[in-house]
Every structure is written in C-alpha cells, then in structure tokens.
Amino acid sequence: MPQPAEDTWNDDVRDKKFDEGREGGGVSGSYVLGLGEVDEDRAGLVGGKAAHLGALSRIDGVRVPDGFCVTTDAYRRVVARTSAVDALLDRLADADPDDRQAVRELSAEVRRAVEGAGLPDDLAAEIAGAVARSGEGAAYAVRSSATAEDLPTASFAGQQDTYLNVVGTAAVLRHISRCWASLFTERAVTYRRRNGIDDRTVHMAVVVQRMVFPDASGVLFTADPVTGNRRTATVDAGFGLGEALVSGLVNPDVFAVRDGEVVARTIAVKERAVHALPGGGTREVTVGPEQRERPALTDAQAVELARLGRRIEARFGCPQDIEWCLTDDGFRIVQSRPITTLFPVPAPGPLPEAAEDGRTPSLYVSVGHQQMMTDAMKPLGWSMWQRTAMVPMHEAGGRLFVDVTPRLASPASRAALLDILGKSDPLVRDALETVLERDGSAPPVPDADPVGPPAGSPSEAPVTEADPAVVAELVERSETSLAALERDIRTKSGPELFDFLAEAFEEHKRVLGDPVSMRAITAGMEATWWLNDKLGEWLGEKNAADTLTLSAPGNITSEMGLDLLDVADAIRPHPEVVAFLNGVDVRDAAFLDELVKLPGGSRAREAIETYLGRYGMRCVGEIDITRPRWSERPATLVPPILDNVRNFGPGAAERRFEQGRQKALRAERDVLSRLRALPDGDQKADETKRMIDQVRAFAGYREYPKYGIVCRYFLYKQALLAEAGRLVRDGVLAEREDVYYLTFQELEDVVRSRRVDDRLIARRREEFRSYETLTPPRVLTSDGDAVTGSYRRNDVPTGALAGLAVSTGSVEGRARVILDLADAELEEGDILVTRFTDPSWSPLFLGVAGLVTEVGGLMTHGAVIAREYGLPAVVGVDRATRLIRDGQRIRVHGTDGYVEILD
C-alpha cells in the first residue's frame, strides 16, 4: 500500500530500529497470531479483546469464530514511521481536558495521520497471507483490540471501532488502518482521561475474524446489570446482527434466567434489523409483520446461553458482558468483557452455582454508612479497621460490611437489630426489610448471636445514674492507655513492631469495648430517645432533646470546632498574616515556616500548632489510616480558619457555648413547668428532669471513643510509615506510600521476608481507582443485590427531598455543595450540602446556618454536632449533592425531615 512521501525517506532505518526493540511473542518475526495462540498473558501484544477471544476459544463448549490477530507490534511499527503522530500526541497531552473543541480537533488530526501512514510491504504481505489461509473470498469482521480494553476496572465498551462484513484482502488491510486510527476517536480519548490512562501507553491490535451471519444476536449479562444480582443472568436478543441493538435501532427481547429457568421475559416489537450485504457492508431491513412479535430466542435457547455464560464467568472469575450470535448450528461467542459497574460482593462470596440450593442470601450492612465515610479505602486502611473492630467485617469494593444474617435468624434478635439500625439510619432498616419481605425470613442458624453487637451499636444495659465522674474516669483510662502506646511503640521496628501491634490491637479493642464506656454511650442515646418520645407524647414537641442537649459538656468534636475559633482570634489582629494565608495552597506543607517571618506570625503559628497538638491526628475519612492527617497537611485547616476570621468576632467560642447552654437551661425550665401543669405532672417532670440530667451528663461522651480510636490510629500510622521508609532505603519498596496498597498482613509478610510483589501493588492501585467510582449500597446481599432503601412517607411536599430529621428548626439560605473540605469557602447564612460529614468537618459547622447530607442517622457525628451547635439539619437525603445545585436557595426543615429547593 503506498505511503505518504514524507514518511518514505527513512523507512529502512526506522523499521530496523523498531525490530531491534520489539517485544517478544508468537513466532519470531511474525506480526500475525492465530486466536488459538493467545490468551490474557499476551494482552500487551494482542490487546484485551483478542486476549479474551483466545481464552474463550479454549473453554469447553464455547465456540468462537475463526480468525487471527494483527499484534500491537504492527501498530507501533507503523506509528513509529509517522513523525507527525508524536508531535500531535504532545499537543493532545497538553490540551485542556475541558476544551472539548481542542480535544476533538487534535484527535481528528491524529486519526488522519495514523490512517494515512500505510503499511510496510512485508507487513501487508503477512496479513494477506493470513487472509488467504482463512479464505480469500470470505467475509470478515475487523475489530479493534486495544491494550487498555476489556479490563476488570474499565471495559472501554464501544470506544474503538469494529467493521463488519469486510470482503477482500485490500478491504481488510484498509480497515485495519481504520481500527488503528479509531484509538483516537474523541470518545476514546475522553474515556481514557476519565480513567487516568495516558494516550501513549495504549496500543492497538486488530482482530480479523470470519464473519458470522446470524439469525439472532445480542448481549448476555451473567449478573443482572441493574440490581447486581449474580444469580440472575439477563439476555438481550434481536434478529440479525447485533448492531441493531447496539445502535438503539430496536428494543431487544429481554430474558431473565435464574437457577436454570426463565423467570421473566419481555418480548419487544422488532420492526428493524441489520443484515450483511453480499458484496460487503451492512444495511437496515424491515422485519416482516409475521416476525415482529416473535421472540428472537426460545426459553430453552436463553437457558442454554446462560449456561454458556456461567462457564465463561467461571473462566474469567467475575461477571461478564458477553456478545453472542445464533446460527442454525448453535451459538457463537464474539466477545466477553467484565461488567465494571457492579458493586463487588463481600468475600468470601458464594459461586453462582452455589445459589441453586435455594438458600436465603447473606445480608451485609455497610460500615461506612455508620461511620460517615463511604469513600473507598485503600487495603491498609480497611484491613487495619478489620483488625481493630469489635465485630467481623468483610471487604468489598474498598468498603467494609458486617454480615447481619445471624442476627436476623430469630425474631427477638431481628427486632433488636432493626430497631437499633433504624434509629441510626432508617434507610438501612428499610433496605433490610425490603430484602426480607422479598426473599423471606433468614433461616435459623445454630447460636444465632455469635458475632456480638452490630457495628456502631451500644450494649443494652445503660448507665442509670447521671454521674459526670463516670465520664471523667473513662477519659482518664483512655488517655493512660494511649500514653502507654505512645511510649512503647517508639522503640519497636521490624518484625518486633508487628508482634507489638498484635498486642496493641487487643488493648485497642479492650478500651473500645469497655462495658462502662458502652453503657455511658447508651445512657446518652436512650435518654435522647426517651425525651423525644415522651415530650412528643405529653407536650406535642418534635425532637425536644435537640434543644435540651445544646452545649452539653465534654463533647470533644464540638470543642474542636470552638477551639478553631480561638485560633482565628490569634490571627485576626494581624492583617499581613491574614493576607498571607489567603494565598496558601492547601498542599503547602511549609507554610508554617514562612508564617513566622511576618508581623504576628509567631503567635499565629503557635496557635495553629497548639491546635494541631490536640487535633492533628484528625482528617476527612479518618477511619482510613492512609488518609493524610492535619498534622501531615496542616494547610488543610487554612480555609476554615479564614472563614472564622471573616465571619466571627473575638471571643466567639466562649460566647457561642454559653448561648447554647443558656438556651438549653431555658428550654429545661419551660418543659418542666409545662409538665407540672399536666395530670401526674410532678411525676412526669421528675422523670424528665432525670433524663435531662442523664443526656447532658453522657451525650458529649458519645464522640470521645472515636477520638481515642483516631489518636491510636495516628500512632500506628507513624510507626508503619517509619517501617516503610526503612523498606524504601533497603530497596524493597519504590516509595513509602506503596504500603497503602498492601493489607496489614501482607505488609507484615514483606517486613519479615524483605520481598514484595510489585505487580500486586500495581494491580491494587488500579482496583482502588475503579472502586472510587462506585457508590456503596447501605445493604448488600451475597447474591450481589445492592439495596439502598427508601423513605415510606406521605408527609413530604411534592418536589421536596425526603431525609431524616436530626436537628430541629427551619432555615432558608444559599446551598453550598462541597465534596472536599479543602474547597470549602463559606459565608454567614450558607447551608452546607455534602455527601457525609465526620468529625473533621465540625469546624465548618460554626459558619453555616444548616446542614444537608446524603449519609447519616440520628446519632452519627454530623447529627450530634448539628444539635450541639443548634443547626437545623436533615441527613440521609438520597443524591442530595446531585439534585441540589451549588448556589441554589433551599429551605431545610430540620424538624420534619425534608429539604425544599426554592429556585
């Protein structure tokens, strides 16, 4: 095939240089491999599609159309001959990702350069020989097969081009060049950027297969792509070639196959189909009236196809998206790729075949929704939480789940579980009840209560005396234990460190599970529920405890917010310091050193460092040990400090606390006075007074155990990173943060063996990137059903967003949708809208008028601090950050539990 003049000047030199550097694979000197010669181990040479087709062809009973693959070596050789491509890729890499016009134009230029490069004579001859052996006059499908394609973390479905019914050697050669060029369609370039894949790292192989002329074709999902259920396979089917379905030309017939039978079907009216033309190419045809409502498959064929899918799924080890064709002599499989949108099933999970015994699936509850951190965690993070948790936890998608199936096995334990989870998050309760109503009750099991309390739940025997000395003693015990940990861990390294940590984790759980501590937490929670229930019944007041708990003593999280006001007081008098901080980047680790050079800078630095001395171990997502702490990234605190400087005056911390305390006292006097006027009023007032004293004595302590956990985690992290630094110095690891992609046990093994699997770390990085894109469900079944739950309410106005009322009052203001604490810039009267808040967000609460979150419950951190500061708050509002736009005016009904969008 002729080449452009500018590319012929040094072909021999370039070809020789390229051949010297070629990757191995296949017959020496060959750019063409039969599909039977390849599998996943050669994906770098043949791309994802060809690798999967080669593996498919080896599965018993699975038939794949014959063909061959033109390797990535051929693509690289042709591109290396085209100097324009390299310069264009530089320009494409420098283009603004948001400038779609520039990306579109540069992508088109790259495509033209690649397609116009032409094939060297020897390469064209080798491909022509493969076509001749397969059948010179046959029709072929010419299909792209990129190295970043059909991956477990990114399928790249439809991003590169396929050409059907290509007839003749010249047409095959021409369409191979077009496949190479399709690596740079605008959609493919954009998809790679979204998935963090560099254009230069991706290469294109091309699959050439004998064309199949099917009676029917379509897609098989070996798991339900909507619900995630792994036991249900879904078959989409239509007449003729599958292009009619892919292009949306027709609606498919849909069959749901479960446990060897069709359990649901929808037969579409199919007026159009795509068929091959005798001389090449395809065309749309009209389906005859007698066929339009005829199923494209029989039930028996759908079941047979699902069985083939199970074999393919077993071979690849995960649910598959499979393209198939049906001819007179049976099914042909033309592609299989992972389904990348499913939330993973907690391990150990059952194989699909194990579901045929008809058992009720295990039910898992999200830990992240209880801990107010639903982001994906790195392996060291989730494995450390597993090691230090009070109950067994299972990882899936970088999140942790608790198997609550045993607690659902008896009516008594089920009622208690649903009650405690419902008070924490009504959507979790609804999700569990939804599954139980659908699948029936969980089967009885021996010793139905072997796992202890559910994650985040207290024991059932509350402290009954409102004695503040109980809390003081608990705090002292925790601090003594923490001081011992800090003293002893400094002297440990190597294997000795991990021996020490095994003991430290036991002490960690002993402190966390202290029965007195658990009863103190329960005392505050139960007093809150009692006050809300009884005062609602006796006085008609909603959420009365919200006011009665204002400025409760001993709340370490609310103190953290108030103390940051004191930091602002130290900075506000110094305009040069304020101006400097306004220019600090949140990633600037050295800004404190620059601060002291300014007038007032020494005092400002001292105030910040004092604050970090008490709270520097905290951060967003702090249950993940791998997250950067405030002490490690102190500039994270600069935006909320500046908000406090701007929005408050001197002495605001003490003033706000005292205002809350006085408001609570007035509410107490009012409630008790009104109660005494009722029948049996003195008794009701005495009971209420006892509960008010109890809630004020113990409500603040609710936040302290988490603070103790995070203090311990920071010490663990410092010791592990010191060990990682030694591994880097010894050449075992490339960088310290590699340890974040190892589980705790794997890190211990590396320390003891002085060896690490670099491929494991690389794979974990890719998995983590994919997990970040997934939204975890509140409840997950072992079959893969992801259930979020819903509010079953009729008291929410049309158009309003339902949620859980957690802090009383109503407020109207500007919504500030903030997903990252570092991006926060708030003005007085703003309403914070975010996915979730943990204690690290509490400094922002001082400067806002209300709170809306997607995740949360009555006793989670955001709710507790909102009540502490008297902010109207609604939590558990599904998709709040997507349904509410930044800057919109909204009204938060914190008493009734809904949000109105006003414009």
N, C-alpha and C positions, 0 to 999 in steps of 0.2 A: 504494500500500500504506500503511495507517495507521501513524502513528508514535507513540511514547510521548509523553505530554503534556509532560514536562519538556524534550523536545528540539524542540518546535514553536515555542517562544517567539521565536526569532530566526533562523529558517531563512533568510529572505531575505538578512539581513546576512551570515551565515556563508557562504552559497552565493556571494554576490558577492565576498567577501574571498577565498574559495578559488579562484574562477575567475580572479581577477586574478593569482594566484600559480601557476597551473597550469603544469606542464611541457608543452613542445610535443610534437607527434607526431600523425600522422593528420590527418584533416580538422578544420579549426578548429571547436571546439565539440563535437566528437564524443568520446563515451566508449566507442565500439564500433569495432573494426577487424576487417576480414576477415583470416584467416590468411595470405592471399596478400600482404598489405600489410606483414608484419612479418618480421624476422629477428633475429640476435644483436645488431645495432646498436641495437635498440629494446628490449633486455631490461629496462631500467629502467622502461619503460612497460607492457610486457606480461608480464614475468616469464620465468623460464628455460624452462618447458615450452612456452609459446606461441611464444617466440622460436625454439626448436628445431623446433617443428612447422612454423612458417613457412619456415624454411630447408629442412626435409625436403621440403616441397611443391614446391621448385624443383629438386630433384635428378632428373635424367632417369631414368625407370623406377620411381621411388618414388611410391606412391600414398598420400595422406593423406586421411582422411575430411574432408568439407567442414565449415566452421564459422567461428566468429568469436570474438573475444576482448573481454571487458569489462576495460578498462585499469585500471592502478593508480590513475589519477586518480579513477576512480569510487570505489574503496576509500577513498582518502584523503579524498574529499569526505564520504562517509558517516561515517567515523570522526571527522572534524573537527566534525560536527554533534552528536557524543555526548560531552559533557564528562566523563562517568564514566570513559571509556576512558583519558584522560590521567592521571587520578589513580591508576587501577588499575595502569597501566604503571609509574608511580613506585614504587608498593608492590612490584611484581614485581621491579623492578631492585634494590630494597633487600633483598629476601628472601635468606636464606642459601641458597646453591646446594645445600647438603647437606640442607636441610629439605624433604624431598620432599612432606610434607603441606602445607606452606605454598605451595609452588610449584603443587601440584595444585589447591588451593582458589582461589588467585588466578587461575590460568589459566582455571578454570571461570567465575569472575566476569567476566573479560574476554570470554570467548566469549559469555556471555549478553548482555552489553552490546552487542557488535557485532551479534549475530544479531537482537537486538530493536530495532536502530536504524531499520530500514526504509529504503526507497529513495525519494528525491525523485521527484515525479511525472514530471518531464522525463526523468530517467534511466531510470525504469521504462518510459516510452513508447519511448525509443530502443532499449532491449533488446527490447521487444515487437516493434518493427518489424523488427529483425534476425531474430527467431524467425519472423515471418510470411514474410519473404523466403526463409528456409531451408526452411520447411514447417511450417505451424501445427500440423498433426496428427502431425508426425513425432516420433520418439523421439530423445532426446539423451543424450549423456554430458556432465555438468557437472563440470569438473575444475579444481582449484586450480593456480595458476601464480605462485609467489612469486618475488620478485626474488632471494632467496638460495636458488636451486634449480637443479638440473642444472648446477652449476658444475664446472669441472675439478678443484677441490680439495674439494668437498663436494656430493654428489648430492642429499641430502635425500630419498632414495627413501622413499616411504611415510609421510612426516612430515605432510603435509597430506591432505585428503580428496578423494575422487572419488565421484561419484554416477552410476550407470548407469541407462539406460532411463527417463529423466525425460520425461514426456509432458505437453504443455500449457504455455502461457505462464506461468500462475500458478505451476506447479511449478518451472519454470526459474528464475523470479525468487526463489522461496523457497530453492532450492538454491544460488543464487549467494551469498545471505547466509550460508548454512551453510558454504560454501567459505571466505568471508572469516573467519568465526569459527574455522575449523579452523587458521588461522595460529597459534592459541594453545592447541592441544592440549598436554597435559603433555609428550608425547613430542617435539613440535616445539620447545617452549621449551627443554627439556633438551638437544636436539641442537644448537640454536643456541649455547647456553652452552658446550657441549663444543668447538665450533668457533670460539669467540671472536667471535660475531656478536651485536650489540646488537638487542634486540627492536624498538626504534624505527626502526632503519634498514631493516627488511624490510617490504615492502608486497606486497599480494596482487592479482593479476589473476586472471580466471577465463576458462577456455576452454570454449566451448559447441560441441560437435561432433555431427554426425549420428551416431546410434548404428549400430554395425556388429553384425550378428547372425552370428557366425562358426560354422563347423563345427569349427574348431580354433583355438587361440591359445596364446601362450606368450611366452618370452623368448629372444632371441638375444644371446649374448656374442661379440663379434668377436675376443676373445682368451680363452684358457682361464682362467677366474677362479680356478682352484686353482693351476695351475703357472705362470701368467703367459705361456704360450707365445702369441706373436702370430700364428703361422701356423695355429693350430688354433682354429676357431670352434666354440662349443658352443650347441646348440639344445635348449631345454626346451619340450616340447609336450604339450598335453592337449586333450580335447574341450570344446566350448562356450566360454564366456567365461573369460578369464584369471584371474578372481577365485578359481577353484577351486585354481589353482596358488599364487597369492599367499597365500591363507589357509591353505595346507597341507592342504586337504581331500583332495587326491590327490597321489600321487607322479607326476612327469612322465616321459614318454619323453625320453631324452637321446640326442642325436646329436652325434658329434664329426666335424667336417668339416675336412679338411686338403687343400690343393692340389687342390681341385675334386672331391673324392670323400669319401664317408662312410667313416671309418676305424674307427669304433667306434659301437655303438648299444646302448642298454638300453631294452627295452620293458616298461613297468610295467603292472600290472593296475589299470585305471582304473574303479573302481566307482561314482564320483560325478562329477557335472558341474554347472555353474551355467549356467542359461539365462534369457533375458529373458521376462517375463510380458507378455501382450498389452496390458494396461492400464497398464503401468509397473512398475518394480521388477524384482527377480530372485528366483529360487528354486533350491534344490538339487534335482537329479533323479537317479534311479538309472540308471546305464548298463546297457543290456541285456547279457545274458551273451554274446551273439554278438559284441559290440563291445569288451568289456573288455580283451581282449589284442590287439586290432587296433592297429597303430601309428597315432598321430594324424597322422603325415606319412609320405609315401613318401620313399625316399632321394633321388629326383630333386627333390622339393619342398624337402628340407633343404638340398641343394646350391644350389638357386635362391635360397633365403632367405639363405644365407651370402654369395652373390654380391651380393645387395642390401646386405647388411651391410658388405661391403668398399667399396661406393660411398659409403655413409653415413659410414663411418670416414674415407675419404679427404676427404670434405667438411668434417668437423669436426676432422680432424688428430690424433685419438687413438682408442684402442679404445673401443667403445661398448656400452652395455647397452640393448638395443632391444626394445620391446614390439610384438608383431605379432598380426594376426588373419588367418585364411584363410577366404575365402568361395568360392562357385562360380566367381567371375571373378578369383580371384587374391589376392595378399597386400595387406593394408593395414598401414601402419606408424602406430602410435598414440602412440609416444613413443620418444625416443632421448636418452640421457644418457651422460656419460663414466663409465667404470669407474674409480673413485677409489682402489681398493685395490691396484692393480698397482704393482709397483716399476718406475719408468721404465727404458727401455733406453738404454745409453750412446750418446751422439752421437759420430760420425754413425752412425745405425742404418738398416738396410735397410727399405724399404717391404714390406708383406706380399706384394705381387705379386712382389717380387724373390726370394722364397723358392721360387718354382716351378722354379728351375733345379736343385733337389735338392742344393745345396751344404751342407757341414757348417757350422753356425753358428760365429761367432766366440765365443771364450770369454774372459770378463773375470774377473779376480781382484780382490777388494776390497782397497783400500789401507788402509781403516780398520781391518780386522781385523789387519793387520800393524802398524799404528801405534797400536793400542789406543785408537781413538777412532772409534766407529761412529755417533756423533750426526751429524745433518745439519749441513752447513757453509753459511754464507752465501756469496753469489757472490764477494765479495772474498777470502774465506778460501780457497775451493777453487781459484780462479784464481791466487792467489799461490803455492799449493803446486804447481800445474801449472808455473808459471814457474820454480820453483827446484828441481824434481825432476830426478832423473838419467835418468828414462825418460818417454816419452809417457804421459799419463794422460787418461782420458775421464770426464766428469762425468755422473752420473745420480742424480736424487733428492737432490741436495745432497751426494753422496758421490763419491769418485774410484775408478776402476777401471783396471787395467792389462790390455791385450789381450795374452794369452799365446799366442794361436793360432800365431804364427810359431815359438815355441819348442816347440810340440807337433808341429811338422811333420816332424821327423826323430827316429828312435829315440834317438839319443845326447842331443840337447838336451832331449828329452822326459824321459828318465830323470833327467837332472841337475836339471831344473825340479821334477819331482815329489819328488825326494829333498830338495831344499832347502826346498820349501814344506811337505813332510810333517814335517820336523824342526821347523819353525816352528809349524805348526798342522795336525795330522793330518786335521781335518775339511775343510780346503781341498783336501788331496790326495784324500780320498775323494770330494769333490764333483766334482773334475775327472775322476777315474777313472770315476765314475758316468756322466757325460755322454759320455765317450769310449767306454765299453762300450755305451752305448745308441745313439749316433749313428755309431759307427765312428771310425777314426783321422782326425785332421785332415789335409787334403790337403797334399801338398808344395807349397812356395812357393819362388820364387827367393830366394836369400840368406836362408835361413831364420833367421838370427840377427842381424837388423838393429837390434834395439832395446836391446841391452846387457843387463845383468843384471836379473832381476826385482826389483820393488820390495822394498827392505829386504835384499837378498841381498848377500853379500860377493863379492870376486873369488876366484878359485880357487887363487891362489898364496900360501900363508901365510908369515908371518914364521917362521923356524925357530929363531932364537936368542932366548932369554928375557932380552932386554936391556931393563931398565927405562928406559934412556936414550932408547930409541925413543919411548916414550910421552911422556916429558918434552919431547922435541923437537917431537912432534906438537902437544901442548898449547900450547907456545910459539908455533909457527907460527900456530895458530888465533887465539890472543889478539892477536898482532901484526896480523893481518888485520882482526880485529874492532875494534881500536883505530883503525885507519886509516878504517874505515867510520864509526865514531862521530865522528871528527874531521871528515871530509869531508861527511857528509850534512847537518850543521848549516847549511851555507852555501847549500843548494840549495832552490829553491822554483819553483813554476810549471812550465812545460814543461821547464826545466833539471833539475828534480828527476827527471822521468821519463827523461830522457836519462841521468842519472847512475845511476838504478836499473837500467837495462838493462845497464850495465857491472857494477854491484854484483852482479846476479844471476849473471853469468858468474863473478865471483870466488867467490861463494857456492858454485856448483857445482864450481869448481876445488878449493876447500878440502874440500868434501864428498867429492869423487871422488879425492882424493889417493891414489895407489896404495899408498903406505906405510901410510896410515890404514886402507885396506880390508884390507890384509894383516894388520895388527895385530888388527883385529876378527876376521878369520878364524882367526888363531892361537889366540885365546882360545876361540872356538866349537869348533874342531876338537880342541883339547886336552880340552875338556869331553866331547865325544862319544867320544873315544878312551878316556878314563878310565872313562866309564860302560860302554862296550862291553867293554874288556879286563878291568877289575876284576870285572865281572859274569861274564865267562867264566872268569877264573882263580880268583876268590875267592867267587863266588856273591853278590856285593854288588849291590844295586839302587841306581842313582843315586849312586854313591860320590862323584862330583865335588861333590855338594851340600855335603857337609861340608868337603871339601878347599878349597873356594873361600870359606869363611866369612871375613869381614873382609879380603877382597882389597883391596890398596891402590889408591887413585886412582879410586874409584867416586863420581863427583860426585853421583849420585842418592841413594846411601846416606848420603853426607856431609850432604846436605840434611836428611835426617831426623834425623841425630845432632846437627846444629847447632841444630835447633829444641829439642832437649833443653837445650842451653846457654841458649837464650832463656828457657825455663822456670826454669832456675836463677837467672836475673836477676830473675824476677818472684816466685818462690815466697816469699821472705822478707818480702814486703810485702802484708799481708792487705787493705789498702784498695785496692790495685791489683787484686788477685785479685777482690775483690767488685765493683769497677767493671767489669772485663772480663766477669764473669758476666752483666752487664746490657747488653752491647754487641750491637747488631743487626749482622748480617754485611754489611748495606748501608750502615752508618755510615762515611762516608769521613773524618769529622772527629774520630774518637775519639782519635787520637794527640795532637791539640791539647789535649784535655781531660785526657789522662793526666798531663801534666807538672804539673798543679795538685795532684796527690796526693803524699803522702809515698812516696818511692821511685819516683815516676812518671817522673822524668827518666832514671833508669837503665833502667827498663823500656822507655821509648821508644827510647833509644839502642840497646838490644839488638835490638828489632824492626827499627829502621831499618838497623842493620848487616846483619841477616839479609836484608832486602829489597834492600840494595845488592848482594848476591851472587846472590839467587834471585828477586828481584822480577819478573823477566820471565816467570816460570812461572805456570801456571794449569791448571785442568782443561780438557782438549780443546785443548791449546796449539798443535796444528798448525793450528788455525783462528785466523788473525791477528785476527779480530773479537772473540774471547773476551776478557773483562776480565782483565787480569793482576793478580797480587798487589799490585804497586805501585799499580795503579789502584783496587784494592779490598782494602786491607790487612786489613780486619776479617775477611776470609775465613780468615785464619790463627788467629783467636782460639779457635775450638773445639779444634783440635789442641793449641794451647799450653796451654789449660786442662786437657785430657786429660793432658798431660805433667806439669803441676803436681800433678794429683791422683794419678796412677799411678806416679810415679817419685820418687826421692830425688836429692839433689845429686850431681853428678859421674857421672850415669848414662851419658852419652855415651861418655866415655873408658872407663868400666868395661865397657860392653857391647861396644865394639870390641875391647878386649883379651881379653875372654872368648871372643869368636868366633875371634880369632887363635890363642889357646892351644888351643882345641878343634880347629882345623884342623891345628895342629902335631902334636897327639897322634894325630889320625887319620892323618897322613902317616907318623909313626913306626910306627904299628900296621900300616898297609898294607905298608910296605916290609919290615918284619920278617916278616910272613906270606908275602910273595912270595919272600923269600930261602930259605924252607924248602921251596919247590916245586922240581921239576926245572927246570933252566935258571933258577934263581931269581935269581941275580945279574944276569943279562941283563934279566930281566923287571923287577927292581927298578930297574935303571939307566934303562931306558926310561920306567918310571913316574915316577921322580924328575924326569926331563927334562920330562915332560908336566905334572907338578905345578908345576914352576917356570914353565913356559910359561903355564899357565892363571892362576897368581897374578900373573904379570907383565902379562898382557893382558886378563884378564876385566873388570877395573874400567874399562878404556878403552871397553868396549862402550857405555857410557852417555854418553861425552863428546861425540861428534859431534851427538847430539840436543840436548844443552845448547848447543852452538855455534849450531845452527840457530835455537833459540828466542831466544838472545841477539840474533842478527841480525834475527829477525822483530820483536822489540820496537822496535829502531831504525827498521825500515821503517814500523812502525805509527805511531810518534810523528811521523815525517815526513809520512805520509799524512794523519793526523788534523789536523796543523797546516795542511796544504793545504786540508782540508775546512773548517776554521774560517775560512779566507780566503774560500772559496766561500760560506759562510753570510753572512759580513759583506758580501759583494758582492751578496747576494740571489739567487745562483744555486741554492743548496740551502736547504731549510727547516731542516734540522738536520744536525749533523756525521755522525751515525750513518747518514744516508741512503747514504753511500758504501759501507756494508757490503753493500748490495743491488745494487751495480754490480760487474762484473768489473774486473780491473785495467786491461784495455784500454779499457773503457767509461769508467772514471774518468779515464784519461789523455785520452781524447777530450773529456770535459767540461772538464777543466782547459784544454785548448788552445782549445776553441770557446766556452767560457763559457756553454754551454747544456746543459740536462738535460731528459730526458723524465720528468716526474713520474709519468706513467701506468706507465712501466716499473718504477719503484721501487715503486709501489703493488702492481703485479702480482707482483713478486719477493717482497714481504712475504707475500702470500697463498700463493704457492708454497712459501715456506720453512715457513710454519705447517703446510701439508699434508705436507711432507717429514718434519717432526719426528715425525709419527705412524707413519711407515713403518719397518719393520725391514729393514735391508740384508742381502742374502744374501752368503755367502762367495764364491760363484761365480755369475755371471750370463751368460746367452748372449745373442747378438744377436737371437734369436727371443723373448727375454723370459723364458725359464725361469729361475726363482730357485732355486738349489740350495744347501742348507746342509751336506750331508754327514752322515755318521753314524759312530759307533764300531762296528766289527765285532769285538766281544769276547764271550767266553763266561766271563770270569773275574770278572764283577761280580755281587755277590749280588742276589737278587731284591728289587726295590724301591729299590735304591741308584741314585744318579745317576752315570753314567759321565762321565769327563773325562780330562784329560791330567795325568799325574804330573809336576810340575815342581820340587817341593822336598820332600825326603824327610821322613818322620816321620808320626806319627799323633797327633791331638789331638781332644778332645771339649770342647764348650762351647756357649755361647749364640750363636745366629746373630744378627748384626745386619745386616739387609738395608738397605743405604744406596745411594741412587741419586744423591745430591747431597752433595758434600764438606761443604757448609755445614750439612748436617743431622746430621753425624757427632757422636755422643755415646757414647763407648766406655768400657767398664770392663775392668780387667785380666782376661784369660781369654776375652774375646769373640772370635768368629770373624767376620771381615769377609766379607760376601757382597754382591757388586755386579756390574754389567754388565761393566765393564772398569776397569783402572787404568792411568794413565800416571804419569810421574814426580811429578806434583803430589800424588799420593795417598801417596807414600812416608812422609811424616810420620806417617800413621795406622798404618803397619806396626809402629811401635815399641810401640804399645799393644795389639796384638791377639795372639791365640795361633795363628791360622791364617787362610788366605785361600781363598776360592772365587770365581771369576769366570766369566762367560758367554763371554768372549772372551779369547784368549791362546794362546801357544805356549811352547815350551821356552826360547826366547831373547828373548821380549818382556819389557817393563820389569817388570811385576808379578812374573814368574817370577824374573828376575835378582835383584830386591831381596828377594823372599821367601827365596831361597837365601842371600843376603848376611846376612840377619838370622836365618836358621835357623828360618823359619816353615814348618810343613807347608802345602803349597798344592796345589790342584787347579784347573786352568783349563780353559776350553773346555767348561764344563758347560751344556748347552743349557737355556735358560729357568730358570736357577738362581734368579733373583730372583722368579720367579713360583711355582716349585714349593717353595721354602723360605720359610716364613713368619718374619717378624721375631720373635725371641724363642724360636723352637724350639731344642731341643737337637739338635745334629748332631755327627757324627764325621767328620773329614776324614782320609782315607787318602792322605797325600801321597806315599807310596812306591808304592802300587798304582794310584792314579789314580781314586778314586771317593769319593762322599760318602754317608753313611748318615744318614737322618732318624730320630731316636730317639723323638720323640713327636709 
